[in-house]
């Protein structure tokens, strides 16, 4: 079977739209047999969804929240959408989308993943950050009897907590292997930790009381930028090695745009060109003043992969074959990926006259 093209979208039928909270829904998409290999995914990955409004294309990424598929591939895909003030896609999903509609969907992507294996794992999530972790936890516990998981989640109130019943069902099904800690920032609880935000100071005190931090094989942090940043700082202060910490950030509006990866570097060349390989075909094009490398490639190859254009989702990840770039910001690539030569095309600007990217690696 031919490999799926990087930036290709497929029209999938909406099978169900189920309310999760007053401001969130779960959208289930039916996958026809011919596309099941294209939409095979591992726990923790996400989908890019696309719609066009008044001639303007809107793309958003949403994490898959169901168990990863078996050998036959997925018959359905389920994503969770939370309403964002003024959100063009989230408003549509909550107020207009109904079963029978079709949605344009890109093949799964993302490296915030955990392939099932024996070990002790933990996650710290906030709000809709539960979505990819739900896929990770449910798949891990179902497929690996020698695995344990500690899920620490923070929500504003009980009513705003997504997948409350699904997580409770997992706890009932795997009582000896799933440790669940629920915190609320705007509501008192009769049991469990006191209300309040999970910031660095609180997590530094709380985590050692919950589990032996240094024996955890992998930590998964997902949610708003502030929570992820504080959780990482707490774990590093408790001696957790950086390679054991995996992050995915939602809602970067509160995140600073810097420091730039190339902060302090001299300005880029007056004239530059990018060569890009995508789906086995290569081309070279001049980079216009102020353009990111992704923007240059898109002018000539509209099928180039991207979703958020904000340095968050990682859909536009490419291998830097030659030349140098400076990135405005990066919330998607791990240190190991950067060291291996990968960059985010949407955030990269040429620092040399010639730059070569490979989207196929």
Residue pairs with C-beta under 8 A, 6 or more apart in sequence:
1 37
4 37
4 38
4 107
5 279
5 303
6 278
6 279
6 303
6 304
6 305
6 359
6 360
7 106
7 278
7 302
7 303
7 304
7 305
7 306
8 106
8 107
8 303
9 48
9 50
9 104
9 105
9 106
10 35
10 38
10 39
10 104
10 105
10 106
10 107
11 102
11 103
11 104
11 105
12 29
12 30
12 31
12 35
12 77
12 102
12 103
12 104
12 105
13 29
13 30
13 100
13 101
13 102
14 27
14 28
14 29
14 30
14 97
14 98
14 99
14 100
14 101
14 102
14 103
15 28
15 29
15 30
15 76
15 99
16 26
16 27
16 28
16 99
17 25
17 26
17 27
17 28
17 93
17 97
17 98
17 99
18 25
18 26
18 28
19 25
20 26
20 80
20 162
20 163
21 82
21 159
21 160
21 161
21 162
22 159
22 160
23 82
23 83
23 94
23 160
24 80
24 81
24 82
24 83
24 94
24 128
24 162
25 80
25 81
25 93
25 94
25 97
26 65
26 78
26 79
26 80
26 81
27 62
27 78
27 79
27 80
27 81
27 93
27 97
27 103
28 76
28 77
28 78
29 76
29 77
29 78
29 79
29 103
29 105
30 75
30 76
31 39
31 73
31 74
31 75
31 76
31 77
36 69
36 72
36 73
36 74
36 75
37 73
38 107
39 73
39 74
39 77
39 105
39 107
39 108
40 69
40 73
40 74
40 108
41 64
41 68
41 69
41 74
41 77
41 108
42 68
42 108
42 113
42 115
43 67
43 68
43 113
43 114
43 115
43 116
43 132
43 135
43 136
43 138
43 139
43 140
44 63
44 64
44 110
44 112
44 113
44 114
44 132
44 133
44 135
44 136
44 220
44 248
45 63
45 64
45 108
45 109
45 110
45 112
45 113
45 132
45 135
46 61
46 62
46 63
46 64
46 79
46 108
46 109
46 110
46 132
46 313
47 61
47 62
47 63
47 64
47 77
47 79
47 105
47 106
47 108
47 109
48 59
48 60
48 61
48 105
48 106
48 109
48 307
48 313
48 315
49 59
49 60
49 61
49 62
49 79
49 89
49 103
49 104
49 105
49 106
50 57
50 58
50 59
50 103
50 104
50 105
50 106
51 57
51 58
51 89
51 92
51 103
51 104
52 58
53 88
58 88
58 89
59 306
59 307
59 308
60 89
60 90
60 307
60 308
61 307
61 308
61 312
61 313
61 315
62 79
62 80
62 81
62 131
63 79
63 80
63 110
63 131
63 132
63 135
63 248
64 77
64 78
64 79
64 108
64 131
64 132
64 135
65 78
65 79
65 80
65 131
65 132
65 134
65 135
65 163
66 76
66 77
66 78
66 135
66 138
67 135
67 138
67 139
67 142
68 135
68 139
69 75
77 105
79 131
80 128
80 131
80 162
80 163
81 89
81 90
81 93
81 94
82 90
82 127
82 128
82 162
83 90
83 91
83 94
84 90
84 91
97 103
106 305
106 307
106 315
109 305
109 307
109 313
109 314
109 315
110 132
110 248
110 313
110 314
111 314
111 334
111 337
112 132
112 220
112 222
112 246
112 247
112 248
113 136
114 121
114 136
114 140
114 218
114 220
114 246
116 139
116 140
116 143
116 144
116 147
117 144
117 147
118 144
118 146
118 147
119 146
119 147
119 148
119 217
119 218
120 147
120 148
120 149
120 150
120 211
120 215
120 216
120 217
121 136
121 140
121 147
121 148
121 149
121 150
121 216
121 217
121 218
121 219
121 220
122 149
122 150
122 151
122 152
122 211
122 216
122 218
122 219
122 220
123 133
123 136
123 137
123 149
123 150
123 151
123 152
123 153
123 219
123 220
123 221
123 222
124 152
124 153
124 154
124 198
124 203
124 219
124 220
124 221
124 222
124 223
124 227
124 231
125 133
125 151
125 152
125 153
125 154
125 220
125 221
125 222
125 223
126 153
126 154
126 155
126 198
126 222
126 223
126 224
126 227
126 228
127 154
127 155
127 156
127 160
127 162
127 223
127 224
127 250
128 162
128 223
128 250
129 153
129 221
129 222
129 223
129 224
129 227
129 248
129 250
130 153
130 162
130 163
130 167
130 222
131 162
131 163
131 222
132 222
132 248
133 151
133 220
133 222
134 163
134 166
134 167
136 220
137 149
137 151
137 170
137 178
138 166
138 170
140 147
140 149
141 147
141 149
141 170
141 173
141 174
141 177
141 178
147 177
148 177
148 178
148 179
149 177
149 178
149 179
150 178
150 179
150 181
150 210
150 211
150 216
151 167
151 178
151 179
151 180
151 181
152 181
152 183
152 198
152 206
152 207
152 210
153 161
153 167
153 180
153 181
153 182
153 183
154 183
154 184
154 185
154 197
154 198
154 223
154 227
155 161
155 162
155 182
155 183
155 184
155 185
156 184
156 185
156 186
156 187
157 184
157 186
157 187
158 164
158 184
158 187
161 182
167 180
170 178
171 178
171 180
179 210
179 211
181 192
181 193
181 210
182 189
182 192
183 189
183 192
183 193
183 195
183 196
183 198
184 195
185 195
185 196
185 197
185 198
186 195
187 195
188 194
188 195
189 195
193 206
196 202
197 227
198 206
198 227
198 230
198 231
199 226
199 227
199 230
200 229
200 230
200 231
200 233
200 234
200 237
201 234
203 230
203 231
203 234
203 235
204 234
204 237
204 238
207 213
207 234
207 235
207 238
208 238
213 235
213 238
213 239
213 240
214 238
214 239
214 240
216 240
216 244
217 244
218 244
218 246
219 231
219 235
219 240
219 244
219 245
219 246
220 246
220 247
220 248
221 227
221 228
221 231
221 232
221 245
221 246
221 247
221 248
222 228
222 247
222 248
222 249
222 250
223 249
223 250
223 251
224 249
224 250
224 251
224 254
225 249
225 251
225 252
225 254
225 255
225 331
226 254
228 247
228 248
228 249
232 245
232 247
235 245
236 242
236 245
242 335
243 335
243 336
246 334
247 331
247 334
249 255
249 312
249 331
250 312
252 310
252 311
252 312
252 331
255 329
255 331
257 328
257 329
258 328
258 329
260 326
260 327
260 328
260 329
261 326
261 327
261 328
261 329
261 330
261 347
262 325
262 326
262 327
262 349
262 351
265 326
265 351
268 326
268 349
268 350
268 351
268 352
269 350
269 351
269 352
269 353
271 286
271 353
272 286
272 287
272 350
272 352
272 353
272 354
272 355
273 284
273 285
273 286
273 287
273 350
273 353
273 354
273 355
274 284
274 285
274 287
274 293
274 296
274 297
274 350
274 354
274 355
274 356
274 357
275 282
275 283
275 284
275 321
275 354
275 355
275 356
275 357
276 282
276 283
276 284
276 285
276 293
276 297
276 301
276 304
276 318
276 356
276 357
276 358
276 359
277 321
277 356
277 357
277 358
277 359
277 360
278 297
278 301
278 303
278 304
278 359
278 360
279 303
279 359
279 360
280 360
283 300
283 301
285 296
285 297
285 299
285 300
286 296
287 293
287 296
287 349
287 350
287 355
288 295
288 296
291 349
292 328
292 345
292 346
292 347
292 348
292 349
293 318
293 325
293 345
293 348
293 349
293 350
293 355
293 357
294 304
294 306
294 309
294 316
294 345
294 346
294 348
295 346
297 304
297 345
297 357
298 304
298 306
304 316
304 345
304 359
305 315
305 316
305 359
306 315
306 316
306 345
306 346
307 313
307 315
307 316
308 315
308 346
309 316
309 346
310 331
310 346
311 327
311 328
311 329
311 330
311 331
311 332
311 344
311 346
311 347
312 331
312 332
313 332
314 332
314 333
314 344
316 344
316 345
316 346
316 359
317 332
317 333
317 337
317 342
317 343
317 344
317 345
317 359
318 342
318 343
318 344
318 345
318 357
318 358
318 359
318 361
319 341
319 342
319 343
319 357
319 358
319 359
319 361
320 341
320 342
320 343
320 355
320 356
320 357
321 356
321 357
321 358
322 354
322 355
322 356
323 350
323 351
323 352
323 353
323 354
323 355
323 356
324 350
324 351
324 352
324 355
325 343
325 348
325 349
325 350
325 351
325 355
326 348
326 349
326 351
327 343
327 344
327 347
327 348
327 349
328 347
328 349
329 347
330 338
330 344
330 347
332 344
333 342
333 343
333 344
343 357
345 357
345 359
348 355
